[in-house]
Amino acid sequence: MSEPPNAWVKSVLGFRQFSMRELAKARAEWQLVCTALNLRRMAKMLYT
């Protein structure tokens, strides 16, 4: 079930749609979104 994580990314990061069209580019964009989310989590863990 992939809906809850996707909805969470939408609400936390505001990521609504891909800006790239090809599958490889969309995958790279998704990896950037996940990296940003993980960095945000790490910063919160380190600085709270």
All heavy atoms as atom14 arrays in JSON, in Angstrom:
{
  "sequence": "MSEPPNAWVKSVLGFRQFSMRELAKARAEWQLVCTALNLRRMAKMLYT",
  "atom14_mask": [
    [1, 1, 1, 1, 1, 1, 1, 1, 0, 0, 0, 0, 0, 0],
    [1, 1, 1, 1, 1, 1, 0, 0, 0, 0, 0, 0, 0, 0],
    [1, 1, 1, 1, 1, 1, 1, 1, 1, 0, 0, 0, 0, 0],
    [1, 1, 1, 1, 1, 1, 1, 0, 0, 0, 0, 0, 0, 0],
    [1, 1, 1, 1, 1, 1, 1, 0, 0, 0, 0, 0, 0, 0],
    [1, 1, 1, 1, 1, 1, 1, 1, 0, 0, 0, 0, 0, 0],
    [1, 1, 1, 1, 1, 0, 0, 0, 0, 0, 0, 0, 0, 0],
    [1, 1, 1, 1, 1, 1, 1, 1, 1, 1, 1, 1, 1, 1],
    [1, 1, 1, 1, 1, 1, 1, 0, 0, 0, 0, 0, 0, 0],
    [1, 1, 1, 1, 1, 1, 1, 1, 1, 0, 0, 0, 0, 0],
    [1, 1, 1, 1, 1, 1, 0, 0, 0, 0, 0, 0, 0, 0],
    [1, 1, 1, 1, 1, 1, 1, 0, 0, 0, 0, 0, 0, 0],
    [1, 1, 1, 1, 1, 1, 1, 1, 0, 0, 0, 0, 0, 0],
    [1, 1, 1, 1, 0, 0, 0, 0, 0, 0, 0, 0, 0, 0],
    [1, 1, 1, 1, 1, 1, 1, 1, 1, 1, 1, 0, 0, 0],
    [1, 1, 1, 1, 1, 1, 1, 1, 1, 1, 1, 0, 0, 0],
    [1, 1, 1, 1, 1, 1, 1, 1, 1, 0, 0, 0, 0, 0],
    [1, 1, 1, 1, 1, 1, 1, 1, 1, 1, 1, 0, 0, 0],
    [1, 1, 1, 1, 1, 1, 0, 0, 0, 0, 0, 0, 0, 0],
    [1, 1, 1, 1, 1, 1, 1, 1, 0, 0, 0, 0, 0, 0],
    [1, 1, 1, 1, 1, 1, 1, 1, 1, 1, 1, 0, 0, 0],
    [1, 1, 1, 1, 1, 1, 1, 1, 1, 0, 0, 0, 0, 0],
    [1, 1, 1, 1, 1, 1, 1, 1, 0, 0, 0, 0, 0, 0],
    [1, 1, 1, 1, 1, 0, 0, 0, 0, 0, 0, 0, 0, 0],
    [1, 1, 1, 1, 1, 1, 1, 1, 1, 0, 0, 0, 0, 0],
    [1, 1, 1, 1, 1, 0, 0, 0, 0, 0, 0, 0, 0, 0],
    [1, 1, 1, 1, 1, 1, 1, 1, 1, 1, 1, 0, 0, 0],
    [1, 1, 1, 1, 1, 0, 0, 0, 0, 0, 0, 0, 0, 0],
    [1, 1, 1, 1, 1, 1, 1, 1, 1, 0, 0, 0, 0, 0],
    [1, 1, 1, 1, 1, 1, 1, 1, 1, 1, 1, 1, 1, 1],
    [1, 1, 1, 1, 1, 1, 1, 1, 1, 0, 0, 0, 0, 0],
    [1, 1, 1, 1, 1, 1, 1, 1, 0, 0, 0, 0, 0, 0],
    [1, 1, 1, 1, 1, 1, 1, 0, 0, 0, 0, 0, 0, 0],
    [1, 1, 1, 1, 1, 1, 0, 0, 0, 0, 0, 0, 0, 0],
    [1, 1, 1, 1, 1, 1, 1, 0, 0, 0, 0, 0, 0, 0],
    [1, 1, 1, 1, 1, 0, 0, 0, 0, 0, 0, 0, 0, 0],
    [1, 1, 1, 1, 1, 1, 1, 1, 0, 0, 0, 0, 0, 0],
    [1, 1, 1, 1, 1, 1, 1, 1, 0, 0, 0, 0, 0, 0],
    [1, 1, 1, 1, 1, 1, 1, 1, 0, 0, 0, 0, 0, 0],
    [1, 1, 1, 1, 1, 1, 1, 1, 1, 1, 1, 0, 0, 0],
    [1, 1, 1, 1, 1, 1, 1, 1, 1, 1, 1, 0, 0, 0],
    [1, 1, 1, 1, 1, 1, 1, 1, 0, 0, 0, 0, 0, 0],
    [1, 1, 1, 1, 1, 0, 0, 0, 0, 0, 0, 0, 0, 0],
    [1, 1, 1, 1, 1, 1, 1, 1, 1, 0, 0, 0, 0, 0],
    [1, 1, 1, 1, 1, 1, 1, 1, 0, 0, 0, 0, 0, 0],
    [1, 1, 1, 1, 1, 1, 1, 1, 0, 0, 0, 0, 0, 0],
    [1, 1, 1, 1, 1, 1, 1, 1, 1, 1, 1, 1, 0, 0],
    [1, 1, 1, 1, 1, 1, 1, 0, 0, 0, 0, 0, 0, 0]
  ],
  "atom14_positions": [
    [[0.85, -1.18, 0.0], [0.0, 0.0, 0.0], [0.89, 1.24, 0.0], [1.65, 1.47, 0.91], [-0.89, -0.04, 1.23], [-1.92, 0.99, 1.24], [-3.19, 0.4, 2.35], [-3.91, 1.87, 2.85], [0.0, 0.0, 0.0], [0.0, 0.0, 0.0], [0.0, 0.0, 0.0], [0.0, 0.0, 0.0], [0.0, 0.0, 0.0], [0.0, 0.0, 0.0]],
    [[0.8, 2.03, -1.05], [1.71, 3.16, -1.19], [1.03, 4.51, -0.99], [1.7, 5.54, -1.05], [2.36, 3.12, -2.57], [1.38, 3.28, -3.56], [0.0, 0.0, 0.0], [0.0, 0.0, 0.0], [0.0, 0.0, 0.0], [0.0, 0.0, 0.0], [0.0, 0.0, 0.0], [0.0, 0.0, 0.0], [0.0, 0.0, 0.0], [0.0, 0.0, 0.0]],
    [[-0.24, 4.56, -0.79], [-0.93, 5.84, -0.66], [-0.52, 6.65, 0.56], [-0.28, 7.84, 0.44], [-2.44, 5.64, -0.68], [-3.02, 5.5, -2.07], [-2.77, 6.71, -2.94], [-2.93, 7.85, -2.48], [-2.39, 6.5, -4.09], [0.0, 0.0, 0.0], [0.0, 0.0, 0.0], [0.0, 0.0, 0.0], [0.0, 0.0, 0.0], [0.0, 0.0, 0.0]],
    [[-0.45, 6.08, 1.77], [-0.08, 6.92, 2.93], [1.27, 7.62, 2.8], [1.35, 8.82, 3.06], [-0.11, 5.93, 4.1], [-1.1, 4.91, 3.68], [-0.89, 4.75, 2.2], [0.0, 0.0, 0.0], [0.0, 0.0, 0.0], [0.0, 0.0, 0.0], [0.0, 0.0, 0.0], [0.0, 0.0, 0.0], [0.0, 0.0, 0.0], [0.0, 0.0, 0.0]],
    [[2.35, 6.94, 2.35], [3.61, 7.67, 2.2], [3.53, 8.78, 1.16], [4.09, 9.87, 1.35], [4.6, 6.6, 1.76], [4.02, 5.32, 2.2], [2.53, 5.51, 2.14], [0.0, 0.0, 0.0], [0.0, 0.0, 0.0], [0.0, 0.0, 0.0], [0.0, 0.0, 0.0], [0.0, 0.0, 0.0], [0.0, 0.0, 0.0], [0.0, 0.0, 0.0]],
    [[2.82, 8.52, 0.05], [2.69, 9.54, -0.98], [1.92, 10.75, -0.46], [2.28, 11.89, -0.73], [2.02, 8.98, -2.22], [2.91, 8.01, -2.96], [4.11, 7.98, -2.78], [2.3, 7.19, -3.78], [0.0, 0.0, 0.0], [0.0, 0.0, 0.0], [0.0, 0.0, 0.0], [0.0, 0.0, 0.0], [0.0, 0.0, 0.0], [0.0, 0.0, 0.0]],
    [[0.86, 10.5, 0.27], [0.07, 11.6, 0.84], [0.9, 12.37, 1.86], [0.8, 13.6, 1.94], [-1.19, 11.05, 1.48], [0.0, 0.0, 0.0], [0.0, 0.0, 0.0], [0.0, 0.0, 0.0], [0.0, 0.0, 0.0], [0.0, 0.0, 0.0], [0.0, 0.0, 0.0], [0.0, 0.0, 0.0], [0.0, 0.0, 0.0], [0.0, 0.0, 0.0]],
    [[1.73, 11.67, 2.59], [2.57, 12.32, 3.59], [3.6, 13.23, 2.91], [3.83, 14.36, 3.34], [3.26, 11.25, 4.45], [3.86, 11.79, 5.68], [3.21, 12.14, 6.82], [5.24, 12.04, 5.92], [4.1, 12.6, 7.74], [5.36, 12.54, 7.21], [6.38, 11.89, 5.15], [6.56, 12.9, 7.76], [7.59, 12.24, 5.69], [7.67, 12.74, 6.98]],
    [[4.22, 12.75, 1.84], [5.18, 13.56, 1.08], [4.48, 14.79, 0.51], [5.03, 15.89, 0.52], [5.85, 12.74, -0.03], [6.61, 13.62, -1.0], [6.79, 11.7, 0.57], [0.0, 0.0, 0.0], [0.0, 0.0, 0.0], [0.0, 0.0, 0.0], [0.0, 0.0, 0.0], [0.0, 0.0, 0.0], [0.0, 0.0, 0.0], [0.0, 0.0, 0.0]],
    [[3.25, 14.62, 0.04], [2.51, 15.75, -0.49], [2.25, 16.8, 0.58], [2.4, 18.0, 0.33], [1.18, 15.29, -1.07], [1.27, 14.67, -2.43], [-0.05, 14.11, -2.9], [-1.04, 15.19, -3.16], [-2.28, 14.68, -3.78], [0.0, 0.0, 0.0], [0.0, 0.0, 0.0], [0.0, 0.0, 0.0], [0.0, 0.0, 0.0], [0.0, 0.0, 0.0]],
    [[1.89, 16.36, 1.77], [1.54, 17.33, 2.81], [2.77, 17.97, 3.44], [2.77, 19.15, 3.75], [0.68, 16.68, 3.88], [1.42, 15.73, 4.59], [0.0, 0.0, 0.0], [0.0, 0.0, 0.0], [0.0, 0.0, 0.0], [0.0, 0.0, 0.0], [0.0, 0.0, 0.0], [0.0, 0.0, 0.0], [0.0, 0.0, 0.0], [0.0, 0.0, 0.0]],
    [[3.84, 17.21, 3.63], [5.03, 17.74, 4.31], [5.88, 18.58, 3.37], [6.28, 19.7, 3.71], [5.87, 16.58, 4.91], [7.2, 17.08, 5.41], [5.1, 15.91, 6.02], [0.0, 0.0, 0.0], [0.0, 0.0, 0.0], [0.0, 0.0, 0.0], [0.0, 0.0, 0.0], [0.0, 0.0, 0.0], [0.0, 0.0, 0.0], [0.0, 0.0, 0.0]],
    [[6.18, 18.07, 2.18], [7.05, 18.79, 1.26], [6.31, 19.61, 0.22], [6.92, 20.42, -0.46], [7.97, 17.79, 0.54], [9.01, 17.09, 1.4], [9.85, 16.16, 0.54], [9.91, 18.09, 2.1], [0.0, 0.0, 0.0], [0.0, 0.0, 0.0], [0.0, 0.0, 0.0], [0.0, 0.0, 0.0], [0.0, 0.0, 0.0], [0.0, 0.0, 0.0]],
    [[5.04, 19.38, 0.07], [4.28, 20.1, -0.94], [4.54, 19.6, -2.35], [4.29, 20.31, -3.32], [0.0, 0.0, 0.0], [0.0, 0.0, 0.0], [0.0, 0.0, 0.0], [0.0, 0.0, 0.0], [0.0, 0.0, 0.0], [0.0, 0.0, 0.0], [0.0, 0.0, 0.0], [0.0, 0.0, 0.0], [0.0, 0.0, 0.0], [0.0, 0.0, 0.0]],
    [[5.06, 18.38, -2.46], [5.36, 17.8, -3.77], [4.07, 17.26, -4.37], [3.51, 16.29, -3.89], [6.4, 16.69, -3.63], [6.84, 16.1, -4.93], [7.69, 16.79, -5.77], [6.39, 14.86, -5.31], [8.09, 16.26, -6.97], [6.78, 14.3, -6.51], [7.63, 15.0, -7.35], [0.0, 0.0, 0.0], [0.0, 0.0, 0.0], [0.0, 0.0, 0.0]],
    [[3.59, 17.88, -5.43], [2.3, 17.51, -6.0], [2.43, 16.78, -7.34], [1.62, 15.92, -7.66], [1.43, 18.74, -6.21], [1.19, 19.51, -4.94], [-0.12, 19.09, -4.33], [-0.36, 19.85, -3.12], [-0.66, 19.32, -1.96], [-0.76, 18.02, -1.85], [-0.85, 20.06, -0.9], [0.0, 0.0, 0.0], [0.0, 0.0, 0.0], [0.0, 0.0, 0.0]],
    [[3.4, 17.14, -8.15], [3.53, 16.5, -9.46], [4.98, 16.56, -9.92], [5.76, 17.39, -9.46], [2.64, 17.17, -10.49], [2.98, 18.61, -10.77], [1.97, 19.24, -11.72], [0.93, 18.67, -12.0], [2.28, 20.41, -12.21], [0.0, 0.0, 0.0], [0.0, 0.0, 0.0], [0.0, 0.0, 0.0], [0.0, 0.0, 0.0], [0.0, 0.0, 0.0]],
    [[5.3, 15.67, -10.82], [6.64, 15.64, -11.39], [6.77, 16.71, -12.46], [5.82, 17.01, -13.17], [6.93, 14.27, -12.01], [7.06, 13.17, -11.0], [6.02, 12.32, -10.74], [8.24, 13.0, -10.3], [6.13, 11.31, -9.8], [8.38, 12.0, -9.36], [7.32, 11.15, -9.11], [0.0, 0.0, 0.0], [0.0, 0.0, 0.0], [0.0, 0.0, 0.0]],
    [[7.96, 17.27, -12.58], [8.18, 18.26, -13.62], [8.88, 17.67, -14.83], [8.98, 18.31, -15.86], [8.99, 19.44, -13.07], [10.24, 18.99, -12.6], [0.0, 0.0, 0.0], [0.0, 0.0, 0.0], [0.0, 0.0, 0.0], [0.0, 0.0, 0.0], [0.0, 0.0, 0.0], [0.0, 0.0, 0.0], [0.0, 0.0, 0.0], [0.0, 0.0, 0.0]],
    [[9.37, 16.43, -14.71], [10.05, 15.75, -15.81], [9.1, 14.74, -16.45], [8.2, 14.22, -15.81], [11.29, 15.02, -15.3], [12.28, 15.9, -14.62], [13.01, 17.01, -15.82], [13.99, 18.02, -14.74], [0.0, 0.0, 0.0], [0.0, 0.0, 0.0], [0.0, 0.0, 0.0], [0.0, 0.0, 0.0], [0.0, 0.0, 0.0], [0.0, 0.0, 0.0]],
    [[9.35, 14.42, -17.72], [8.43, 13.55, -18.44], [8.92, 12.11, -18.58], [8.13, 11.2, -18.53], [8.16, 14.13, -19.82], [7.35, 15.39, -19.71], [6.43, 15.5, -20.85], [5.59, 16.66, -20.61], [4.42, 16.81, -21.11], [3.95, 15.89, -21.91], [3.7, 17.86, -20.86], [0.0, 0.0, 0.0], [0.0, 0.0, 0.0], [0.0, 0.0, 0.0]],
    [[10.18, 11.89, -18.82], [10.66, 10.52, -19.02], [10.72, 9.77, -17.69], [10.89, 10.37, -16.64], [12.04, 10.55, -19.65], [12.06, 11.14, -21.05], [13.47, 11.24, -21.58], [14.37, 10.57, -21.06], [13.67, 12.0, -22.53], [0.0, 0.0, 0.0], [0.0, 0.0, 0.0], [0.0, 0.0, 0.0], [0.0, 0.0, 0.0], [0.0, 0.0, 0.0]],
    [[10.61, 8.45, -17.76], [10.61, 7.63, -16.55], [11.92, 7.79, -15.78], [11.9, 7.93, -14.55], [10.37, 6.17, -16.91], [10.3, 5.2, -15.75], [9.18, 5.58, -14.8], [10.11, 3.79, -16.26], [0.0, 0.0, 0.0], [0.0, 0.0, 0.0], [0.0, 0.0, 0.0], [0.0, 0.0, 0.0], [0.0, 0.0, 0.0], [0.0, 0.0, 0.0]],
    [[13.04, 7.78, -16.46], [14.33, 7.91, -15.78], [14.45, 9.27, -15.09], [14.94, 9.36, -13.96], [15.47, 7.74, -16.78], [0.0, 0.0, 0.0], [0.0, 0.0, 0.0], [0.0, 0.0, 0.0], [0.0, 0.0, 0.0], [0.0, 0.0, 0.0], [0.0, 0.0, 0.0], [0.0, 0.0, 0.0], [0.0, 0.0, 0.0], [0.0, 0.0, 0.0]],
    [[13.96, 10.31, -15.73], [14.0, 11.64, -15.12], [13.04, 11.75, -13.95], [13.36, 12.39, -12.94], [13.69, 12.71, -16.17], [14.77, 12.86, -17.21], [14.4, 13.92, -18.23], [15.47, 14.05, -19.3], [15.1, 15.06, -20.29], [0.0, 0.0, 0.0], [0.0, 0.0, 0.0], [0.0, 0.0, 0.0], [0.0, 0.0, 0.0], [0.0, 0.0, 0.0]],
    [[11.88, 11.14, -14.07], [10.91, 11.15, -12.96], [11.46, 10.37, -11.77], [11.29, 10.78, -10.63], [9.59, 10.56, -13.41], [0.0, 0.0, 0.0], [0.0, 0.0, 0.0], [0.0, 0.0, 0.0], [0.0, 0.0, 0.0], [0.0, 0.0, 0.0], [0.0, 0.0, 0.0], [0.0, 0.0, 0.0], [0.0, 0.0, 0.0], [0.0, 0.0, 0.0]],
    [[12.16, 9.27, -12.03], [12.79, 8.51, -10.94], [13.86, 9.35, -10.25], [13.96, 9.35, -9.02], [13.42, 7.23, -11.48], [12.42, 6.15, -11.71], [13.1, 4.87, -12.1], [12.11, 3.83, -12.28], [12.25, 2.78, -13.06], [13.39, 2.61, -13.72], [11.31, 1.88, -13.16], [0.0, 0.0, 0.0], [0.0, 0.0, 0.0], [0.0, 0.0, 0.0]],
    [[14.66, 10.06, -11.03], [15.69, 10.92, -10.45], [15.06, 12.02, -9.62], [15.55, 12.35, -8.53], [16.56, 11.51, -11.56], [0.0, 0.0, 0.0], [0.0, 0.0, 0.0], [0.0, 0.0, 0.0], [0.0, 0.0, 0.0], [0.0, 0.0, 0.0], [0.0, 0.0, 0.0], [0.0, 0.0, 0.0], [0.0, 0.0, 0.0], [0.0, 0.0, 0.0]],
    [[13.97, 12.57, -10.1], [13.27, 13.62, -9.35], [12.7, 13.06, -8.05], [12.77, 13.7, -6.99], [12.15, 14.21, -10.21], [11.52, 15.43, -9.62], [10.53, 16.09, -10.55], [10.34, 15.62, -11.69], [9.92, 17.08, -10.12], [0.0, 0.0, 0.0], [0.0, 0.0, 0.0], [0.0, 0.0, 0.0], [0.0, 0.0, 0.0], [0.0, 0.0, 0.0]],
    [[12.16, 11.83, -8.1], [11.62, 11.2, -6.89], [12.74, 10.94, -5.89], [12.56, 11.1, -4.69], [10.89, 9.92, -7.24], [10.3, 9.25, -6.04], [10.69, 8.09, -5.48], [9.23, 9.75, -5.23], [9.92, 7.8, -4.38], [9.02, 8.82, -4.2], [8.43, 10.88, -5.27], [8.04, 8.98, -3.23], [7.46, 11.04, -4.3], [7.28, 10.11, -3.3]],
    [[13.91, 10.54, -6.37], [15.05, 10.32, -5.48], [15.46, 11.62, -4.8], [15.82, 11.63, -3.62], [16.23, 9.73, -6.24], [16.01, 8.29, -6.62], [17.13, 7.72, -7.46], [17.93, 8.45, -8.03], [17.18, 6.4, -7.55], [0.0, 0.0, 0.0], [0.0, 0.0, 0.0], [0.0, 0.0, 0.0], [0.0, 0.0, 0.0], [0.0, 0.0, 0.0]],
    [[15.41, 12.73, -5.51], [15.7, 14.03, -4.9], [14.68, 14.39, -3.82], [15.04, 14.9, -2.76], [15.73, 15.13, -5.97], [16.97, 15.18, -6.84], [16.77, 16.2, -7.95], [18.19, 15.51, -6.02], [0.0, 0.0, 0.0], [0.0, 0.0, 0.0], [0.0, 0.0, 0.0], [0.0, 0.0, 0.0], [0.0, 0.0, 0.0], [0.0, 0.0, 0.0]],
    [[13.42, 14.09, -4.09], [12.36, 14.35, -3.1], [12.61, 13.52, -1.84], [12.54, 14.03, -0.72], [10.96, 14.06, -3.69], [9.9, 14.05, -2.61], [10.63, 15.08, -4.75], [0.0, 0.0, 0.0], [0.0, 0.0, 0.0], [0.0, 0.0, 0.0], [0.0, 0.0, 0.0], [0.0, 0.0, 0.0], [0.0, 0.0, 0.0], [0.0, 0.0, 0.0]],
    [[12.93, 12.24, -2.03], [13.19, 11.37, -0.89], [14.43, 11.81, -0.13], [14.45, 11.76, 1.11], [13.34, 9.93, -1.35], [11.8, 9.22, -1.96], [0.0, 0.0, 0.0], [0.0, 0.0, 0.0], [0.0, 0.0, 0.0], [0.0, 0.0, 0.0], [0.0, 0.0, 0.0], [0.0, 0.0, 0.0], [0.0, 0.0, 0.0], [0.0, 0.0, 0.0]],
    [[15.46, 12.25, -0.84], [16.67, 12.75, -0.19], [16.36, 13.98, 0.64], [16.82, 14.1, 1.78], [17.75, 13.06, -1.24], [18.04, 11.87, -1.97], [19.01, 13.58, -0.6], [0.0, 0.0, 0.0], [0.0, 0.0, 0.0], [0.0, 0.0, 0.0], [0.0, 0.0, 0.0], [0.0, 0.0, 0.0], [0.0, 0.0, 0.0], [0.0, 0.0, 0.0]],
    [[15.58, 14.89, 0.09], [15.21, 16.1, 0.83], [14.41, 15.74, 2.08], [14.63, 16.32, 3.15], [14.38, 17.03, -0.06], [0.0, 0.0, 0.0], [0.0, 0.0, 0.0], [0.0, 0.0, 0.0], [0.0, 0.0, 0.0], [0.0, 0.0, 0.0], [0.0, 0.0, 0.0], [0.0, 0.0, 0.0], [0.0, 0.0, 0.0], [0.0, 0.0, 0.0]],
    [[13.52, 14.78, 1.95], [12.73, 14.34, 3.1], [13.62, 13.73, 4.18], [13.48, 14.03, 5.36], [11.68, 13.35, 2.64], [10.65, 12.9, 3.66], [9.84, 14.1, 4.14], [9.74, 11.86, 3.05], [0.0, 0.0, 0.0], [0.0, 0.0, 0.0], [0.0, 0.0, 0.0], [0.0, 0.0, 0.0], [0.0, 0.0, 0.0], [0.0, 0.0, 0.0]],
    [[14.57, 12.88, 3.77], [15.48, 12.26, 4.73], [16.4, 13.28, 5.39], [16.66, 13.2, 6.59], [16.29, 11.16, 4.05], [15.46, 9.95, 3.73], [14.47, 9.68, 4.39], [15.87, 9.22, 2.72], [0.0, 0.0, 0.0], [0.0, 0.0, 0.0], [0.0, 0.0, 0.0], [0.0, 0.0, 0.0], [0.0, 0.0, 0.0], [0.0, 0.0, 0.0]],
    [[16.88, 14.25, 4.63], [17.72, 15.3, 5.22], [16.93, 16.12, 6.23], [17.44, 16.51, 7.28], [18.28, 16.2, 4.13], [19.38, 15.59, 3.28], [19.72, 16.51, 2.12], [20.62, 15.31, 4.12], [0.0, 0.0, 0.0], [0.0, 0.0, 0.0], [0.0, 0.0, 0.0], [0.0, 0.0, 0.0], [0.0, 0.0, 0.0], [0.0, 0.0, 0.0]],
    [[15.68, 16.38, 5.92], [14.83, 17.11, 6.85], [14.64, 16.33, 8.15], [14.71, 16.89, 9.25], [13.49, 17.37, 6.19], [12.52, 18.14, 7.03], [11.23, 18.32, 6.29], [10.23, 18.79, 7.24], [9.33, 19.69, 6.95], [9.26, 20.21, 5.76], [8.48, 20.07, 7.88], [0.0, 0.0, 0.0], [0.0, 0.0, 0.0], [0.0, 0.0, 0.0]],
    [[14.41, 15.02, 8.02], [14.27, 14.18, 9.21], [15.56, 14.15, 10.03], [15.53, 14.23, 11.26], [13.92, 12.76, 8.81], [12.51, 12.56, 8.36], [12.31, 11.11, 7.99], [10.96, 10.84, 7.59], [10.56, 9.69, 7.1], [11.41, 8.7, 6.94], [9.31, 9.51, 6.76], [0.0, 0.0, 0.0], [0.0, 0.0, 0.0], [0.0, 0.0, 0.0]],
    [[16.71, 14.03, 9.35], [17.99, 14.0, 10.04], [18.25, 15.3, 10.79], [18.72, 15.29, 11.92], [19.13, 13.72, 9.05], [19.15, 12.3, 8.55], [20.33, 12.02, 7.22], [21.83, 12.61, 7.93], [0.0, 0.0, 0.0], [0.0, 0.0, 0.0], [0.0, 0.0, 0.0], [0.0, 0.0, 0.0], [0.0, 0.0, 0.0], [0.0, 0.0, 0.0]],
    [[17.95, 16.41, 10.14], [18.16, 17.72, 10.79], [17.29, 17.86, 12.02], [17.73, 18.37, 13.06], [17.86, 18.83, 9.78], [0.0, 0.0, 0.0], [0.0, 0.0, 0.0], [0.0, 0.0, 0.0], [0.0, 0.0, 0.0], [0.0, 0.0, 0.0], [0.0, 0.0, 0.0], [0.0, 0.0, 0.0], [0.0, 0.0, 0.0], [0.0, 0.0, 0.0]],
    [[16.07, 17.39, 11.91], [15.16, 17.47, 13.06], [15.66, 16.6, 14.2], [15.61, 17.0, 15.37], [13.76, 17.03, 12.65], [12.73, 17.26, 13.71], [11.32, 16.98, 13.22], [10.33, 17.3, 14.3], [8.95, 17.07, 13.84], [0.0, 0.0, 0.0], [0.0, 0.0, 0.0], [0.0, 0.0, 0.0], [0.0, 0.0, 0.0], [0.0, 0.0, 0.0]],
    [[16.19, 15.43, 13.89], [16.72, 14.54, 14.93], [17.98, 15.13, 15.59], [18.18, 15.0, 16.79], [17.04, 13.17, 14.34], [15.8, 12.36, 14.03], [16.1, 10.83, 13.11], [17.48, 10.13, 13.91], [0.0, 0.0, 0.0], [0.0, 0.0, 0.0], [0.0, 0.0, 0.0], [0.0, 0.0, 0.0], [0.0, 0.0, 0.0], [0.0, 0.0, 0.0]],
    [[18.81, 15.78, 14.8], [20.07, 16.33, 15.3], [19.87, 17.59, 16.14], [20.58, 17.81, 17.1], [21.03, 16.61, 14.17], [21.65, 15.4, 13.47], [22.45, 15.86, 12.27], [22.53, 14.63, 14.44], [0.0, 0.0, 0.0], [0.0, 0.0, 0.0], [0.0, 0.0, 0.0], [0.0, 0.0, 0.0], [0.0, 0.0, 0.0], [0.0, 0.0, 0.0]],
    [[18.93, 18.43, 15.74], [18.81, 19.75, 16.33], [17.63, 19.91, 17.27], [17.27, 21.02, 17.62], [18.76, 20.81, 15.24], [20.03, 20.81, 14.42], [20.02, 20.44, 13.08], [21.26, 21.14, 14.98], [21.18, 20.43, 12.34], [22.42, 21.12, 14.26], [22.37, 20.77, 12.93], [23.52, 20.74, 12.2], [0.0, 0.0, 0.0], [0.0, 0.0, 0.0]],
    [[17.01, 18.81, 17.68], [15.94, 18.93, 18.68], [16.29, 18.14, 19.91], [17.17, 17.41, 20.02], [14.59, 18.41, 18.13], [14.75, 17.12, 17.6], [14.03, 19.35, 17.13], [0.0, 0.0, 0.0], [0.0, 0.0, 0.0], [0.0, 0.0, 0.0], [0.0, 0.0, 0.0], [0.0, 0.0, 0.0], [0.0, 0.0, 0.0], [0.0, 0.0, 0.0]]
  ]
}
